[in-house]
Amino acid sequence: MKNGSIPHTIEARALAARQVTLDGRLDAAKLPRLAAAVRALDAPAEVVAEFKRDEEGRYVVDLKVAIVVAVACERCLDTMPLAVSSETRLGIVWTDEQAQTLPSGVEPLLTGDETDLWAVVEDELLLALPPFSYHAAVDCAEKTDRVMQPEIALPIVEEEDSGNNPFGVLAGLKNPAS
């Protein structure tokens, strides 16, 4: 399927057996959890889901998702655009036991007969969101009227040994012979 809309529910194993690639867009209105996690979500998500069997015969899907969202800059609290993307290989499994046998680098996609592909795409986008987002320091300085100064290294001042070490008693307990 090329450049169409992404179907809501799919039969992941059947698509993997036939080596189907879904390539399209997922409307922002169909991503309510992502919309709640960001300030604005206006553009659709770009999705490429390549269903296939890997070298060992496991059903897998190579999922690539990307979207531009608006988030708050943690420094100046202004809204800023943020490109979010993820590339993941998901192993299509029926049980938790099968999920535990997947090799590293393959995340489990625990599914029954049908899979909610919109939820899978939304999960991947939520996981790809950074915990903190910042403008460039210069951009924030303009918005906050604060001049960003380069870090100044302060000299290290070593204290003189005055003989009044509060841990001196502990040293005496450790070495009772002295």
Secondary structure, DSSP 4 states (H G I P E B T S, - for coil): --SEEPPSEE-HHHHHHHT-EEEEEE-GGG-HHHHHHSSB--SPEEEEEEEEE-TTS-EEEEEEEEEEEEEE-TTT--EEEEEEEEEEEEEEESSHHHHHTSPTT-EEEE--SSEEHHHHHHHHHHHHS-S-----HHHHHHHHT-PPPPP-PPPP-PPP--S--TTHHHHHHH-TT-
